[in-house]
Amino acid sequence: MNDYRALTRCPITRIGDIRAESEINEITGLVLLKQEKRVVTSPKNPLKPLHVFGIIIRDAEMDFIYVTCWGSREYIEHMASKFEIQSIVRIKNPIVKIKNFDSDDEVYRPWTPSDYCLVLNEPIGLIELTDESSRPDLISLASFPIRDHNDFYTLEDLVVDQRNKINQDANLLFCIREVKSVQEIKNRNGQMRSKLELIIFDQTKDYFKLNIWDKELIKFASSWLVKKTVIFAVDLRLYFNEYTKCLEASTTSRTIFTVNPDISEGYCLYKHAKTCQFAQTLPIIDQIKDKAIKTNIESLRKSLGQALLSEFVLIDAVITSFDIDSNLFLFSLKCKRCNLDVNLISKKCPNQNCKGQDIGYTKLVNRTLNVSDHTSTLTGVKISAKLFESIVGMTIEDFMKLDDEAKTRLKWLFLFERKRLLIKVTCQSSESDENAFLKYYFKLINIDELYDN
């Protein structure tokens, strides 16, 4: 017994050797997961918020552990800025804690094989970036999945049995078909969250949507390449999208990605991706129009008062107001890589990491428009940059070169022209009360000509 106690008091350097009484001066590992920073309010001291983020480090195929870092905003931002997912880091002066499997923390944390977790507290707990060339053994772990090589569903499995898969977690092996631009979305609590939408595929299905929510995972996924990057994803949440009427997947706080996994199934998918041709399908906009509700503005208002959550609607109406006569605050550009504002004139991103790279930018129309029919008027309707360019018959870049008088003349070519408008209605809250209409926002998705029957 004395020999055992002496052993546990010796400094530990490997994750697999950690025990309840272990003393750890420092431990080195590969970062499998890095979660975005968040603020927690303590019931004991609600006026002093706590800042925290979590990571998982790994130093062997089946040895990885969750690390929580607590401290002031400055301390947490400093620690988090030092490294990324797949970096090699040195954890200094952590506290060893036994997992409480009944706590909410463990329910929402990723699974790890260790019975313990590590905690870093300000100021003694530190995270330091380590030179990758000094630990090639850890770098090789980046391509080793944390689940068995065949512990995943095919996309076809999900679609065939989607009724039983809704609200379930699933592991998937897939390749990237499309990486869309990052969106900023307001949730029901009024908080802004970043979302990255991916279109993925495998040998059984060539189109499936995956939404990534965590900012650190979004940053990690922004480097994935179309038809070249294979991903083994653990603990994705499946849900049914009421807009598209399709099953989709989303990341959770438990999700971990392994890039280009070193397994035979991954190699087979990579070979398939290099030569596959995607089948032509009905355009998404046509699928949406087929399922949209035909209505008028007054009926739409009444349905919103009954707490309709979200929907696509078709309305025969005219655009009555759209202030595009000057460029001031009319447009903005977002970097496709980091989502920062791009200079409208130079088209350059201010982020140093994006300089010298032909990354491109996403165009946004900042002003809203009003539409009216014979029953009422709908104000504050957003419009996409692509649809704006379709309406004015030129790119946003060319439109900005016009003088104000030319913009006004162009505007009157489409104002008060009766069209069939496809509008996306999205709710900020599921509550139903007399002010429910104010909690919705609207986006013009498509415009079609109206023909007499």
C-alpha positions as CSV (number, residue, x, y, z in Angstrom):
1,M,0.0,0.0,0.0
2,N,2.8,2.4,0.9
3,D,4.5,1.7,-2.5
4,Y,1.2,2.5,-4.3
5,R,0.8,5.8,-2.4
6,A,4.3,6.7,-3.3
7,L,3.6,5.9,-6.9
8,T,0.5,8.1,-7.0
9,R,2.4,11.1,-5.6
10,C,5.0,10.9,-8.4
11,P,4.3,13.5,-11.1
12,I,2.2,12.0,-13.9
13,T,3.1,12.6,-17.6
14,R,0.8,10.2,-19.4
15,I,-3.1,10.4,-19.5
16,G,-3.4,6.6,-19.0
17,D,-1.5,6.8,-15.7
18,I,-3.8,9.4,-14.1
19,R,-5.5,8.4,-10.8
20,A,-7.5,10.2,-8.2
21,E,-4.5,11.2,-6.1
22,S,-2.2,12.0,-9.0
23,E,-0.1,15.1,-9.0
24,I,0.5,16.6,-12.5
25,N,3.0,19.2,-13.2
26,E,2.5,19.1,-16.9
27,I,1.1,16.7,-19.5
28,T,1.4,17.0,-23.3
29,G,-1.2,15.9,-25.8
30,L,-2.9,16.5,-29.2
31,V,-6.0,18.7,-29.1
32,L,-8.9,16.6,-30.4
33,L,-11.5,19.2,-29.6
34,K,-11.6,22.8,-28.6
35,Q,-15.0,24.3,-27.6
36,E,-15.9,28.0,-27.9
37,K,-15.6,30.3,-24.9
38,R,-18.7,30.9,-22.9
39,V,-19.8,32.8,-19.8
40,V,-21.5,31.1,-16.8
41,T,-23.3,32.9,-14.0
42,S,-22.8,31.4,-10.5
43,P,-25.9,31.3,-8.3
44,K,-23.6,32.1,-5.3
45,N,-22.2,35.3,-7.0
46,P,-24.5,36.3,-9.9
47,L,-22.7,39.7,-10.3
48,K,-19.4,38.1,-11.1
49,P,-19.7,35.9,-14.2
50,L,-17.3,33.0,-14.8
51,H,-15.5,32.5,-18.1
52,V,-14.8,29.0,-19.3
53,F,-13.9,26.8,-22.3
54,G,-13.2,23.1,-22.7
55,I,-10.7,21.0,-24.7
56,I,-9.9,17.3,-25.1
57,I,-6.3,16.2,-25.3
58,R,-4.9,12.8,-26.4
59,D,-1.6,11.1,-26.0
60,A,-2.4,7.5,-27.1
61,E,-5.0,5.8,-29.3
62,M,-7.4,5.2,-26.4
63,D,-6.1,7.7,-23.9
64,F,-7.8,11.1,-24.1
65,I,-9.3,13.3,-21.4
66,Y,-11.5,16.4,-21.0
67,V,-9.9,19.6,-19.7
68,T,-11.9,22.6,-18.4
69,C,-10.3,26.0,-18.1
70,W,-11.8,28.6,-15.7
71,G,-10.9,32.2,-15.1
72,S,-11.4,35.9,-15.9
73,R,-12.3,37.0,-19.4
74,E,-8.7,38.1,-20.1
75,Y,-7.2,34.9,-18.8
76,I,-9.6,32.7,-20.9
77,E,-9.1,34.7,-24.1
78,H,-5.3,34.5,-23.6
79,M,-5.4,30.8,-23.1
80,A,-7.7,30.1,-26.0
81,S,-5.8,32.2,-28.4
82,K,-2.6,30.1,-28.2
83,F,-3.8,27.0,-30.1
84,E,-6.3,25.4,-32.4
85,I,-7.8,21.9,-32.9
86,Q,-5.0,19.5,-33.8
87,S,-2.3,21.6,-32.1
88,I,0.1,19.9,-29.7
89,V,-0.2,21.6,-26.2
90,R,1.3,21.3,-22.8
91,I,-1.1,21.4,-19.9
92,K,0.5,22.8,-16.7
93,N,-0.6,22.4,-13.1
94,P,-4.1,20.9,-13.7
95,I,-6.3,19.5,-10.9
96,V,-7.5,15.9,-11.2
97,K,-11.2,15.3,-10.6
98,I,-13.2,12.1,-10.6
99,K,-16.0,12.2,-13.2
100,N,-19.5,12.6,-11.8
101,F,-21.5,10.6,-14.4
102,D,-24.8,11.8,-12.9
103,S,-24.1,15.5,-13.3
104,D,-25.3,17.6,-16.2
105,D,-21.7,18.5,-17.1
106,E,-21.0,14.9,-18.1
107,V,-24.2,14.6,-20.0
108,Y,-23.2,17.4,-22.3
109,R,-19.5,16.7,-22.5
110,P,-18.0,14.5,-25.2
111,W,-17.3,10.9,-24.1
112,T,-13.8,10.1,-23.0
113,P,-12.5,6.7,-21.8
114,S,-10.8,8.2,-18.7
115,D,-12.6,8.1,-15.4
116,Y,-11.2,11.5,-14.6
117,C,-11.1,15.0,-16.0
118,L,-8.7,17.9,-15.5
119,V,-9.4,21.4,-14.4
120,L,-7.2,24.5,-14.9
121,N,-7.7,27.5,-12.7
122,E,-6.4,31.0,-13.0
123,P,-3.6,31.9,-12.4
124,I,-1.5,28.7,-11.9
125,G,-3.2,26.6,-14.7
126,L,-1.6,27.1,-18.0
127,I,-1.8,25.9,-21.6
128,E,1.3,26.2,-23.8
129,L,1.7,25.5,-27.5
130,T,4.3,22.9,-28.3
131,D,6.4,22.4,-31.4
132,E,4.8,19.7,-33.5
133,S,8.1,18.4,-34.8
134,S,9.1,17.4,-31.3
135,R,6.1,15.0,-30.9
136,P,5.5,13.2,-34.3
137,D,3.9,10.3,-32.2
138,L,1.1,12.7,-31.2
139,I,0.6,14.1,-34.7
140,S,-0.2,10.7,-36.0
141,L,-3.1,10.4,-33.6
142,A,-5.1,13.1,-35.5
143,S,-6.2,10.6,-38.1
144,F,-7.2,7.8,-35.6
145,P,-11.0,7.8,-34.9
146,I,-12.2,7.7,-31.3
147,R,-14.8,5.0,-32.2
148,D,-14.4,1.6,-33.9
149,H,-13.7,1.9,-37.7
150,N,-17.1,0.5,-38.6
151,D,-19.2,2.3,-35.9
152,F,-21.1,4.7,-38.1
153,Y,-24.3,5.0,-40.2
154,T,-24.3,5.5,-44.0
155,L,-26.4,8.4,-45.2
156,E,-28.7,6.0,-46.8
157,D,-29.3,4.3,-43.4
158,L,-30.5,7.6,-42.1
159,V,-32.9,8.3,-44.9
160,V,-34.4,4.9,-45.1
161,D,-35.1,4.8,-41.3
162,Q,-35.5,8.6,-40.7
163,R,-38.6,8.3,-38.6
164,N,-36.7,6.4,-35.9
165,K,-33.6,8.5,-36.3
166,I,-35.1,11.9,-35.4
167,N,-33.6,13.5,-32.3
168,Q,-31.1,10.6,-32.1
169,D,-27.2,10.9,-32.0
170,A,-25.3,9.2,-34.8
171,N,-21.7,8.7,-36.0
172,L,-21.2,9.4,-39.7
173,L,-18.4,8.9,-42.2
174,F,-18.7,11.4,-45.1
175,C,-16.9,13.5,-47.7
176,I,-17.5,17.2,-48.3
177,R,-19.6,18.3,-51.3
178,E,-20.0,22.0,-50.5
179,V,-18.9,24.4,-47.7
180,K,-21.3,27.4,-47.5
181,S,-20.6,30.8,-46.0
182,V,-20.9,31.4,-42.2
183,Q,-24.2,32.8,-41.1
184,E,-25.0,34.8,-38.0
185,I,-28.4,33.7,-36.5
186,K,-30.3,35.0,-33.6
187,N,-31.7,32.3,-31.3
188,R,-34.9,32.4,-29.2
189,N,-33.0,34.0,-26.3
190,G,-31.9,36.9,-28.5
191,Q,-28.3,35.7,-28.7
192,M,-26.3,35.7,-31.9
193,R,-24.8,32.4,-32.9
194,S,-22.6,31.4,-35.9
195,K,-23.7,28.6,-38.2
196,L,-21.8,26.9,-41.0
197,E,-23.8,24.7,-43.4
198,L,-22.1,21.8,-45.1
199,I,-23.4,19.6,-47.9
200,I,-22.0,16.1,-47.4
201,F,-22.1,12.8,-49.3
202,D,-20.9,9.2,-49.2
203,Q,-21.1,6.1,-51.5
204,T,-24.8,5.7,-50.7
205,K,-26.2,9.2,-51.0
206,D,-24.9,12.3,-52.7
207,Y,-26.7,15.1,-50.8
208,F,-27.2,15.6,-47.0
209,K,-27.1,18.7,-44.8
210,L,-24.9,19.1,-41.8
211,N,-25.0,22.3,-39.7
212,I,-22.0,23.3,-37.5
213,W,-22.7,25.7,-34.6
214,D,-19.6,25.9,-32.4
215,K,-17.2,28.8,-33.5
216,E,-14.1,26.6,-32.9
217,L,-15.6,23.7,-35.0
218,I,-16.5,26.2,-37.7
219,K,-13.0,27.5,-37.8
220,F,-11.7,23.9,-38.0
221,A,-14.2,23.0,-40.8
222,S,-13.4,26.1,-42.9
223,S,-10.3,24.4,-44.2
224,W,-12.0,21.2,-45.4
225,L,-11.8,20.7,-49.2
226,V,-14.6,19.6,-51.6
227,K,-14.4,16.0,-52.7
228,K,-11.0,15.7,-50.9
229,T,-11.6,15.8,-47.2
230,V,-13.1,12.7,-45.5
231,I,-14.6,13.1,-42.0
232,F,-15.4,10.6,-39.3
233,A,-17.9,12.5,-37.1
234,V,-18.9,11.3,-33.6
235,D,-22.2,12.3,-31.8
236,L,-24.0,14.4,-34.4
237,R,-27.7,15.1,-33.6
238,L,-30.3,14.2,-36.2
239,Y,-33.4,16.3,-36.7
240,F,-36.2,16.8,-39.1
241,N,-36.1,20.2,-41.0
242,E,-39.7,21.5,-41.3
243,Y,-38.6,23.8,-44.1
244,T,-37.1,21.3,-46.5
245,K,-39.0,18.3,-45.1
246,C,-35.8,16.4,-44.9
247,L,-33.6,14.7,-42.2
248,E,-30.5,16.8,-41.4
249,A,-27.6,16.6,-38.9
250,S,-26.2,19.2,-36.5
251,T,-23.2,19.4,-34.2
252,T,-23.7,19.3,-30.4
253,S,-21.4,19.9,-27.4
254,R,-20.4,16.2,-27.7
255,T,-19.4,16.2,-31.4
256,I,-15.8,15.3,-32.4
257,F,-14.4,15.3,-35.9
258,T,-11.6,13.1,-37.2
259,V,-10.2,14.4,-40.5
260,N,-9.1,11.9,-43.2
261,P,-9.4,8.9,-40.8
262,D,-6.8,6.2,-41.2
263,I,-9.3,3.4,-41.8
264,S,-10.1,1.3,-44.8
265,E,-13.6,2.7,-45.0
266,G,-12.2,6.2,-45.2
267,Y,-9.8,5.3,-48.1
268,C,-12.7,3.7,-50.0
269,L,-14.8,6.8,-49.6
270,Y,-11.8,9.0,-50.7
271,K,-11.4,7.0,-53.9
272,H,-15.1,7.2,-54.6
273,A,-15.1,11.0,-54.1
274,K,-12.4,11.5,-56.6
275,T,-14.4,10.0,-59.5
276,C,-18.0,10.4,-58.5
277,Q,-20.5,12.5,-60.5
278,F,-23.5,14.0,-58.7
279,A,-26.9,13.3,-60.1
280,Q,-29.0,16.2,-61.3
281,T,-31.9,16.9,-58.9
282,L,-34.8,19.3,-58.8
283,P,-33.5,22.7,-57.7
284,I,-34.1,23.4,-54.0
285,I,-36.1,26.5,-54.7
286,D,-38.6,24.5,-56.8
287,Q,-38.9,21.9,-54.0
288,I,-39.6,24.8,-51.6
289,K,-42.2,26.4,-53.9
290,D,-44.0,23.1,-54.2
291,K,-44.5,22.9,-50.4
292,A,-45.0,26.6,-49.7
293,I,-48.4,27.9,-48.5
294,K,-50.3,30.2,-50.8
295,T,-51.8,33.1,-48.8
296,N,-52.2,36.9,-48.6
297,I,-50.6,39.3,-46.1
298,E,-53.6,39.8,-43.9
299,S,-54.0,36.0,-43.5
300,L,-50.3,35.7,-42.8
301,R,-50.7,38.2,-40.0
302,K,-53.5,36.2,-38.4
303,S,-51.6,33.0,-38.6
304,L,-48.6,34.7,-36.9
305,G,-50.9,35.7,-34.0
306,Q,-51.6,32.0,-33.6
307,A,-47.8,31.3,-33.0
308,L,-47.0,29.8,-36.4
309,L,-43.3,28.9,-35.9
310,S,-41.8,29.3,-39.4
311,E,-42.9,28.7,-42.9
312,F,-42.4,29.5,-46.6
313,V,-45.3,31.4,-48.1
314,L,-46.3,32.5,-51.6
315,I,-48.0,35.9,-51.9
316,D,-49.1,37.7,-55.1
317,A,-48.0,41.2,-54.3
318,V,-46.0,44.3,-55.3
319,I,-42.8,45.8,-53.9
320,T,-43.9,49.2,-52.8
321,S,-40.7,50.5,-51.1
322,F,-37.0,49.8,-51.5
323,D,-34.4,52.5,-50.7
324,I,-31.5,51.7,-53.1
325,D,-30.9,55.2,-54.3
326,S,-27.5,55.5,-52.7
327,N,-24.7,53.1,-51.6
328,L,-24.5,54.4,-48.0
329,F,-24.9,51.3,-45.8
330,L,-26.7,49.5,-48.6
331,F,-24.3,46.6,-49.0
332,S,-21.6,44.8,-47.0
333,L,-19.1,42.1,-47.8
334,K,-18.1,39.2,-45.5
335,C,-14.9,37.2,-45.8
336,K,-15.8,33.5,-46.6
337,R,-13.0,32.3,-44.4
338,C,-13.3,34.4,-41.2
339,N,-16.6,36.2,-41.7
340,L,-15.1,39.7,-41.0
341,D,-16.2,42.7,-42.9
342,V,-14.4,43.1,-46.2
343,N,-13.6,46.6,-47.6
344,L,-16.2,47.6,-50.2
345,I,-13.6,49.3,-52.3
346,S,-10.4,47.2,-52.1
347,K,-12.3,43.9,-51.6
348,K,-9.6,43.0,-49.0
349,C,-10.1,41.3,-45.7
350,P,-8.5,42.9,-42.7
351,N,-7.6,39.6,-41.1
352,Q,-3.8,39.0,-41.5
353,N,-4.4,35.2,-41.8
354,C,-6.5,35.8,-45.0
355,K,-4.0,38.0,-46.8
356,G,-2.5,36.7,-50.0
357,Q,-5.2,34.0,-50.3
358,D,-7.9,34.1,-53.0
359,I,-10.7,33.3,-50.5
360,G,-13.5,35.5,-51.8
361,Y,-16.4,37.1,-50.0
362,T,-20.1,36.9,-49.4
363,K,-22.3,39.8,-50.5
364,L,-25.1,41.1,-48.2
365,V,-27.9,43.5,-48.8
366,N,-28.4,45.5,-45.6
367,R,-31.6,47.4,-46.4
368,T,-35.1,45.9,-46.3
369,L,-38.1,46.4,-48.5
370,N,-41.9,46.6,-48.2
371,V,-44.4,44.5,-50.1
372,S,-48.2,45.0,-50.4
373,D,-51.2,43.2,-51.7
374,H,-54.9,44.0,-51.6
375,T,-55.2,43.1,-48.0
376,S,-52.2,44.8,-46.2
377,T,-48.5,45.7,-46.2
378,L,-45.5,43.7,-45.0
379,T,-42.6,45.8,-43.9
380,G,-38.9,45.1,-43.1
381,V,-38.5,42.2,-45.7
382,K,-34.9,41.1,-46.2
383,I,-33.5,40.1,-49.6
384,S,-30.5,38.0,-50.6
385,A,-27.7,39.5,-52.7
386,K,-28.3,36.9,-55.4
387,L,-31.9,37.8,-55.8
388,F,-31.1,41.6,-55.7
389,E,-28.7,41.0,-58.6
390,S,-31.3,39.1,-60.5
391,I,-33.8,42.0,-60.0
392,V,-31.5,44.8,-61.1
393,G,-29.9,42.8,-63.9
394,M,-26.3,43.3,-62.8
395,T,-23.8,42.5,-60.1
396,I,-23.7,44.4,-56.8
397,E,-20.2,45.6,-57.8
398,D,-21.6,47.1,-61.1
399,F,-24.6,48.5,-59.3
400,M,-22.4,50.4,-56.9
401,K,-20.7,52.2,-59.8
402,L,-24.0,53.8,-60.9
403,D,-24.8,57.3,-59.9
404,D,-27.8,57.9,-57.6
405,E,-30.1,59.1,-60.5
406,A,-29.4,55.9,-62.4
407,K,-30.2,53.8,-59.4
408,T,-33.5,55.6,-58.9
409,R,-34.5,55.0,-62.6
410,L,-33.6,51.4,-62.2
411,K,-35.7,51.0,-59.0
412,W,-38.8,52.2,-60.7
413,L,-38.5,49.5,-63.3
414,F,-39.6,46.9,-60.7
415,L,-41.5,48.8,-58.1
416,F,-45.3,48.3,-58.1
417,E,-45.0,45.4,-60.6
418,R,-47.3,42.6,-59.4
419,K,-45.3,39.3,-59.0
420,R,-45.6,36.0,-57.1
421,L,-43.2,36.4,-54.1
422,L,-41.8,33.4,-52.2
423,I,-41.1,34.6,-48.6
424,K,-39.4,32.8,-45.8
425,V,-41.1,33.5,-42.4
426,T,-38.9,32.8,-39.3
427,C,-40.0,33.2,-35.7
428,Q,-37.8,34.6,-32.9
429,S,-40.0,33.1,-30.2
430,S,-42.7,30.4,-29.9
431,E,-44.8,32.4,-27.6
432,S,-48.3,33.4,-28.7
433,D,-49.6,36.8,-27.7
434,E,-51.0,40.0,-29.2
435,N,-47.5,41.2,-30.2
436,A,-46.5,37.9,-31.9
437,F,-46.3,39.5,-35.3
438,L,-43.3,41.7,-34.1
439,K,-41.3,38.6,-33.3
440,Y,-41.1,37.4,-36.8
441,Y,-38.8,38.4,-39.6
442,F,-39.2,37.9,-43.3
443,K,-36.9,37.2,-46.3
444,L,-37.7,37.4,-50.0
445,I,-36.4,34.2,-51.5
446,N,-37.7,34.2,-55.1
447,I,-39.8,36.3,-57.5
448,D,-41.8,34.8,-60.4
449,E,-43.9,36.4,-63.1
450,L,-47.7,36.2,-62.9
451,Y,-49.5,34.9,-65.9
452,D,-53.3,35.1,-66.6
453,N,-54.9,31.8,-66.8
